[in-house]
């Protein structure tokens, strides 16, 4: 968790192979994210995605491969098979309010009912 003034930001770190092509990645389960954002009005989540390179048994961080984003500003695509938000780590943010974000999660979730 990072604290900046009155705000607290929860940080989820993800690691990806920097040498593979960009694919959509599972970001988080819709239900868990929805409940956190709905119940806790001060909840702010940030993802920090770091790129690594694998060379035999050596793992190296790629210094210029880091993507930081909030799921609230992701393009919303929910995988109907596992009800997880999927996105590219590299993406253009979409500015939206928390209310709109929660509505999009409700509308795009196929396997659970969100209220």
Buried (B, 14 or more C-beta within 10 A) or exposed (E): EEEEEEEEEEEEEEEBEBEEEEEBBEBBBBBEBBEBBBEEEEBBBBBEBBBBEEEEEEEEEBEEBEBEBEBBEBBBBBBEEEBBBBBBBEBEEEEBEEEEBBEBBBEBBEEEEBE
